[in-house]
Amino acid sequence: MADSCLLYYITDRTAFATDEPTRRRRLLDKISEAARAGVDYVQLREKDLPTRELESLAREAVAILNELRTENSELKTALLVNSRTDVALAAGADGVHLRSEDISPTEVLDIWARCGAGAHARENSPRDPLIGVSCHSPTEVQARAANATFAVFAPLFEKRDCPDKQGAGPNQLREACRANIPILALGGLTLQNAESCLEAGAAGIAAIRLFQENDVEEIVEKIRRR
């Protein structure tokens, strides 16, 4: 796997602890860890949080990433907020991740242009948001790719908490990767099966547990060394 392999950490603070203050603290620590390790994107995917609390958490995450960027200009980790374009804008995030049922990337661009760009978008497009889209079939990738930065194709492999749900597998991923957009594989990813995703044409991998339950620097090193 090349150094150019894109890595996407998707958060789930509910896996950290039972009390909310500890969850938030540990999640922010993990976001910091991911940024220091060179993860490209972090998706704040805390779908259970009310809007005010989600925005507060997003602002804290943005502040952490800004501080790390100040300390080390080579750190380029971008923060995307799941589904909520309004929260991403309010918090100064780099973009938004869209579910299948969300508005289109084109609509996000229109909203972003009218309301103002995120404070720390990528250097090559400082006024444009990063937009990830979730897709579950090659057809859906083709339908939703326009104006998106990348697509996440899932679920690829069976998840341990959903053993009866069949994953799409490398062949479907390979077909999805024919689209003119970077494709990141998601769903049941491990160090052992991640290489098959890259061989199928994926531009990178996305994961919750792989990053959240392990030392992120070690995971990043092992993935990019292979």
KEKE-3310 file (N, C-alpha, C; in steps of 0.2 Angstrom, whole numbers, plus 5000, padded with zeros to 4 digits):
npx = (5004:5003:5010:5001:4988:4972:4965:4952:4945:4931:4920:4914:4908:4901:4906:4916:4914:4902:4898:4894:4904:4916:4916:4916:4929:4938:4935:4939:4952:4956:4953:4963:4974:4973:4975:4988:4994:4993:4981:4969:4956:4943:4928:4915:4903:4892:4877:4867:4867:4860:4857:4864:4873:4881:4886:4894:4903:4909:4915:4925:4933:4937:4945:4955:4961:4965:4975:4984:4988:4994:5005:5012:5014:5013:5003:4988:4975:4958:4941:4925:4908:4895:4882:4876:4876:4874:4879:4892:4896:4894:4903:4915:4920:4929:4921:4907:4899:4889:4874:4865:4852:4853:4854:4860:4878:4879:4869:4875:4886:4880:4874:4885:4892:4883:4883:4896:4913:4921:4933:4945:4948:4954:4970:4971:4958:4952:4939:4930:4920:4925:4917:4910:4902:4891:4889:4881:4881:4888:4880:4874:4886:4889:4878:4879:4891:4894:4901:4906:4919:4925:4919:4912:4912:4901:4892:4908:4914:4908:4902:4907:4897:4886:4884:4876:4874:4877:4892:4897:4909:4925:4924:4912:4917:4927:4921:4914:4924:4927:4921:4924:4930:4938:4937:4933:4935:4923:4918:4919:4933:4950:4967:4971:4962:4962:4971:4967:4957:4963:4970:4959:4956:4953:4954:4958:4954:4941:4936:4929:4931:4944:4953:4948:4949:4962:4980:4982:4993:5001:4993:4991:5005:5007:4998:5002:5014:5013)
npy = (4994:5011:5027:5036:5031:5034:5038:5037:5041:5036:5042:5036:5039:5033:5021:5022:5025:5025:5037:5054:5065:5058:5051:5061:5067:5057:5054:5066:5066:5054:5059:5069:5061:5053:5064:5067:5056:5056:5053:5056:5061:5064:5059:5066:5058:5057:5054:5053:5065:5080:5095:5107:5101:5093:5103:5110:5100:5098:5110:5110:5099:5105:5116:5108:5102:5114:5119:5109:5110:5122:5120:5110:5112:5102:5093:5088:5084:5083:5089:5082:5084:5073:5072:5085:5099:5112:5112:5109:5121:5131:5127:5128:5118:5107:5101:5090:5075:5065:5055:5042:5046:5060:5077:5083:5083:5094:5103:5105:5112:5124:5129:5131:5141:5151:5153:5154:5149:5135:5137:5131:5124:5113:5117:5118:5121:5133:5139:5130:5116:5100:5085:5070:5055:5043:5027:5012:5003:5000:5007:5017:5025:5030:5038:5048:5054:5066:5082:5078:5075:5063:5045:5034:5017:5005:4991:4983:4971:4957:4963:4961:4963:4961:4948:4941:4949:4951:4956:4968:4965:4962:4962:4969:4981:4984:4986:4998:5006:5011:5022:5040:5046:5046:5031:5025:5011:5003:4995:4982:4982:4976:4975:4964:4962:4974:4976:4969:4978:4989:4983:4981:4993:5003:5020:5021:5018:5017:5018:5013:5005:5000:5011:5017:5007:5004:5008:5022:5027:5016:5008:5016:5016:5003:5000:5009:5004:4992)
npz = (5000:4996:5001:4998:5000:5006:5022:5033:5047:5057:5069:5085:5099:5109:5111:5120:5134:5148:5154:5149:5149:5150:5138:5128:5131:5128:5115:5109:5112:5104:5091:5091:5092:5080:5070:5073:5069:5055:5048:5035:5035:5046:5052:5060:5068:5077:5079:5088:5095:5101:5091:5097:5106:5097:5089:5098:5101:5089:5087:5097:5092:5080:5085:5091:5080:5073:5082:5082:5068:5069:5077:5069:5052:5043:5046:5040:5042:5040:5046:5044:5046:5050:5039:5043:5037:5041:5054:5052:5045:5055:5065:5059:5052:5040:5030:5025:5028:5018:5019:5011:5010:5011:5006:4990:4984:4976:4981:4994:4990:4985:4997:5005:4998:4999:5013:5017:5018:5026:5039:5037:5025:5012:5005:4991:4987:4995:4997:4996:5002:5008:5003:5007:5002:5005:4999:4992:4982:4965:4956:4963:4967:4954:4952:4963:4963:4957:4960:4972:4984:4988:4988:4999:5000:5005:5014:5015:5020:5030:5046:5063:5072:5065:5059:5050:5039:5023:5015:5002:4995:4987:4972:4969:4974:4965:4954:4957:4959:4946:4943:4941:4953:4969:4979:4995:5005:5016:5031:5041:5040:5041:5046:5039:5028:5022:5012:5001:4997:4992:4981:4973:4968:4977:4983:4996:5014:5025:5042:5058:5071:5068:5069:5081:5091:5092:5093:5084:5077:5075:5067:5055:5051:5048:5038:5028:5025:5019)
capx = (5000:5007:5009:4995:4982:4968:4963:4946:4942:4924:4920:4908:4910:4897:4910:4922:4912:4895:4896:4896:4910:4922:4915:4919:4936:4941:4934:4943:4959:4957:4954:4970:4979:4972:4978:4996:4996:4993:4975:4968:4949:4939:4921:4911:4897:4888:4871:4862:4868:4856:4861:4868:4879:4885:4890:4899:4908:4913:4920:4931:4937:4940:4950:4961:4965:4968:4981:4989:4991:4999:5011:5015:5010:5012:4997:4982:4969:4952:4936:4919:4902:4890:4875:4874:4880:4873:4883:4899:4897:4894:4909:4921:4923:4931:4916:4902:4898:4882:4871:4862:4846:4854:4854:4866:4884:4878:4866:4879:4890:4876:4873:4892:4893:4879:4884:4903:4917:4924:4939:4951:4947:4960:4974:4970:4951:4950:4933:4925:4920:4926:4911:4910:4896:4890:4886:4881:4881:4891:4876:4874:4892:4888:4872:4880:4898:4895:4903:4908:4926:4926:4914:4913:4908:4900:4898:4912:4914:4903:4904:4906:4890:4881:4887:4872:4873:4882:4896:4898:4915:4930:4921:4908:4921:4931:4916:4912:4930:4927:4919:4929:4930:4941:4933:4936:4931:4921:4914:4923:4940:4955:4974:4972:4958:4962:4976:4963:4953:4968:4971:4953:4956:4951:4959:4959:4950:4937:4934:4928:4935:4951:4956:4946:4951:4969:4985:4981:5000:5003:4988:4993:5011:5006:4994:5005:5020:5012)
capy = (5000:5017:5032:5040:5028:5039:5035:5040:5038:5038:5042:5033:5041:5029:5015:5024:5025:5026:5044:5058:5069:5054:5049:5067:5068:5051:5055:5072:5063:5050:5064:5072:5055:5052:5069:5067:5050:5057:5051:5061:5063:5062:5061:5067:5054:5057:5055:5054:5071:5086:5100:5111:5097:5091:5109:5111:5095:5099:5116:5107:5095:5110:5119:5104:5102:5120:5120:5104:5113:5128:5117:5107:5114:5096:5090:5090:5081:5087:5087:5082:5082:5068:5074:5091:5105:5118:5112:5110:5128:5134:5125:5129:5111:5107:5099:5086:5068:5064:5049:5041:5050:5067:5082:5081:5087:5101:5107:5107:5118:5130:5131:5133:5147:5157:5155:5156:5143:5133:5141:5128:5120:5111:5123:5119:5124:5135:5141:5124:5111:5093:5082:5063:5053:5036:5023:5005:5000:5004:5012:5023:5029:5034:5043:5053:5056:5073:5087:5075:5074:5056:5041:5028:5011:5000:4988:4979:4964:4956:4966:4956:4964:4960:4942:4938:4954:4950:4962:4968:4961:4966:4962:4975:4987:4985:4989:5005:5010:5013:5029:5045:5049:5042:5027:5022:5005:5003:4989:4975:4982:4974:4975:4958:4962:4981:4976:4967:4984:4993:4980:4981:5000:5009:5025:5021:5014:5021:5013:5015:5001:4999:5016:5018:5002:5002:5013:5024:5028:5009:5006:5020:5014:4996:5000:5012:5001:4986)
capz = (5000:4995:5006:4996:5003:5010:5028:5035:5054:5058:5076:5088:5106:5113:5112:5124:5141:5149:5155:5143:5149:5148:5131:5124:5132:5125:5108:5107:5112:5098:5085:5091:5090:5073:5066:5074:5065:5048:5045:5031:5036:5052:5051:5067:5066:5083:5076:5093:5099:5099:5087:5101:5108:5091:5087:5103:5100:5082:5088:5101:5087:5075:5089:5092:5074:5072:5086:5079:5062:5071:5079:5063:5046:5038:5048:5035:5044:5039:5049:5041:5050:5047:5037:5045:5033:5045:5060:5049:5043:5061:5068:5055:5049:5033:5026:5027:5025:5016:5019:5005:5010:5012:5001:4985:4985:4973:4986:4999:4987:4985:5004:5007:4994:5002:5020:5019:5018:5032:5040:5036:5019:5009:5002:4984:4986:5001:4998:4994:5007:5007:5003:5006:5001:5007:4993:4994:4975:4960:4953:4968:4966:4948:4953:4968:4962:4955:4965:4979:4985:4988:4990:5004:4998:5011:5018:5010:5023:5036:5052:5068:5076:5060:5055:5045:5034:5018:5012:4995:4993:4982:4965:4969:4975:4959:4949:4960:4958:4939:4943:4941:4960:4974:4983:5001:5007:5023:5033:5042:5038:5046:5043:5035:5022:5019:5006:4995:4994:4988:4975:4969:4965:4981:4985:5003:5018:5031:5048:5065:5076:5066:5072:5087:5096:5092:5092:5077:5073:5073:5062:5050:5049:5045:5032:5023:5024:5016)
cpx = (5004:5005:5003:4988:4978:4965:4958:4944:4935:4922:4913:4910:4907:4901:4915:4920:4905:4893:4898:4902:4916:4922:4918:4926:4940:4941:4939:4951:4961:4957:4961:4975:4979:4976:4986:4998:4996:4986:4972:4961:4947:4932:4918:4904:4893:4881:4866:4862:4863:4860:4866:4874:4883:4889:4896:4905:4912:4917:4926:4935:4941:4946:4956:4965:4968:4975:4986:4992:4995:5005:5015:5011:5009:5006:4991:4976:4963:4946:4929:4914:4897:4884:4873:4878:4879:4878:4891:4901:4898:4900:4915:4924:4925:4926:4911:4902:4891:4880:4867:4855:4847:4853:4860:4872:4883:4874:4870:4884:4886:4875:4879:4893:4889:4880:4891:4906:4919:4931:4945:4950:4954:4964:4972:4962:4949:4943:4927:4925:4922:4919:4912:4903:4896:4886:4886:4880:4885:4887:4875:4880:4891:4883:4874:4887:4899:4896:4905:4916:4928:4919:4916:4909:4907:4893:4901:4912:4909:4906:4903:4900:4885:4883:4883:4871:4879:4885:4896:4904:4919:4928:4917:4912:4925:4927:4915:4918:4931:4925:4925:4929:4934:4936:4936:4931:4929:4917:4917:4930:4945:4962:4974:4968:4959:4966:4972:4958:4957:4969:4965:4952:4954:4956:4961:4954:4947:4935:4933:4932:4942:4955:4955:4949:4958:4974:4985:4988:5002:4999:4990:5000:5011:5003:4998:5012:5020:5012)
cpy = (5006:5022:5036:5037:5033:5035:5040:5037:5041:5037:5039:5034:5036:5022:5016:5023:5026:5033:5049:5062:5065:5052:5055:5068:5063:5052:5061:5070:5059:5054:5067:5066:5053:5057:5068:5061:5050:5054:5057:5065:5060:5064:5061:5064:5052:5058:5056:5061:5076:5091:5104:5107:5095:5097:5111:5106:5096:5105:5114:5104:5100:5114:5115:5103:5108:5121:5115:5107:5119:5125:5113:5108:5108:5092:5092:5087:5085:5084:5087:5080:5078:5071:5081:5097:5111:5118:5112:5117:5132:5133:5126:5123:5112:5104:5094:5080:5067:5057:5048:5045:5057:5071:5080:5085:5094:5105:5109:5113:5124:5133:5134:5140:5153:5158:5156:5149:5141:5136:5138:5122:5118:5117:5124:5121:5127:5138:5136:5119:5104:5089:5074:5061:5045:5032:5016:5000:5004:5009:5018:5028:5033:5040:5049:5056:5063:5078:5084:5075:5067:5052:5036:5023:5006:4997:4983:4971:4964:4959:4961:4957:4963:4954:4940:4943:4953:4956:4962:4965:4965:4966:4968:4981:4989:4988:4997:5009:5013:5020:5034:5049:5044:5038:5024:5017:5006:4997:4983:4976:4980:4975:4969:4959:4969:4981:4974:4973:4988:4990:4980:4988:5005:5014:5025:5017:5019:5016:5016:5011:5000:5004:5017:5013:5000:5009:5016:5025:5021:5007:5009:5017:5007:4996:5003:5009:4995:4987)
cpz = (5000:5001:5004:4998:5008:5016:5031:5042:5055:5065:5079:5096:5111:5115:5118:5132:5142:5151:5150:5143:5147:5141:5127:5125:5128:5117:5105:5107:5106:5092:5085:5089:5083:5068:5067:5070:5058:5045:5041:5033:5043:5051:5058:5066:5073:5082:5082:5097:5096:5095:5091:5103:5103:5089:5092:5102:5094:5083:5092:5096:5083:5079:5090:5086:5072:5076:5084:5073:5063:5073:5073:5057:5042:5040:5044:5037:5044:5043:5045:5046:5047:5046:5038:5042:5038:5051:5057:5047:5050:5065:5065:5053:5042:5028:5029:5024:5024:5016:5013:5004:5011:5006:4996:4987:4982:4977:4991:4996:4987:4992:5006:5004:4997:5009:5022:5020:5025:5033:5038:5031:5016:5005:4995:4982:4993:5003:4997:5000:5004:5008:5002:5005:5002:5001:4994:4987:4970:4956:4957:4967:4960:4949:4958:4968:4961:4960:4972:4978:4984:4990:4995:5002:5003:5011:5014:5013:5028:5042:5058:5072:5071:5056:5049:5039:5029:5015:5005:4992:4988:4975:4964:4970:4969:4954:4951:4958:4950:4938:4944:4948:4965:4978:4989:5003:5014:5025:5034:5041:5043:5042:5038:5028:5018:5012:5000:4992:4990:4981:4970:4966:4970:4983:4992:5007:5023:5036:5054:5070:5074:5069:5079:5093:5096:5092:5085:5073:5071:5067:5055:5047:5045:5039:5026:5021:5020:5008)
residu = (MET:ALA:ASP:SER:CYS:LEU:LEU:TYR:TYR:ILE:THR:ASP:ARG:THR:ALA:PHE:ALA:THR:ASP:GLU:PRO:THR:ARG:ARG:ARG:ARG:LEU:LEU:ASP:LYS:ILE:SER:GLU:ALA:ALA:ARG:ALA:GLY:VAL:ASP:TYR:VAL:GLN:LEU:ARG:GLU:LYS:ASP:LEU:PRO:THR:ARG:GLU:LEU:GLU:SER:LEU:ALA:ARG:GLU:ALA:VAL:ALA:ILE:LEU:ASN:GLU:LEU:ARG:THR:GLU:ASN:SER:GLU:LEU:LYS:THR:ALA:LEU:LEU:VAL:ASN:SER:ARG:THR:ASP:VAL:ALA:LEU:ALA:ALA:GLY:ALA:ASP:GLY:VAL:HIS:LEU:ARG:SER:GLU:ASP:ILE:SER:PRO:THR:GLU:VAL:LEU:ASP:ILE:TRP:ALA:ARG:CYS:GLY:ALA:GLY:ALA:HIS:ALA:ARG:GLU:ASN:SER:PRO:ARG:ASP:PRO:LEU:ILE:GLY:VAL:SER:CYS:HIS:SER:PRO:THR:GLU:VAL:GLN:ALA:ARG:ALA:ALA:ASN:ALA:THR:PHE:ALA:VAL:PHE:ALA:PRO:LEU:PHE:GLU:LYS:ARG:ASP:CYS:PRO:ASP:LYS:GLN:GLY:ALA:GLY:PRO:ASN:GLN:LEU:ARG:GLU:ALA:CYS:ARG:ALA:ASN:ILE:PRO:ILE:LEU:ALA:LEU:GLY:GLY:LEU:THR:LEU:GLN:ASN:ALA:GLU:SER:CYS:LEU:GLU:ALA:GLY:ALA:ALA:GLY:ILE:ALA:ALA:ILE:ARG:LEU:PHE:GLN:GLU:ASN:ASP:VAL:GLU:GLU:ILE:VAL:GLU:LYS:ILE:ARG:ARG:ARG)
# end
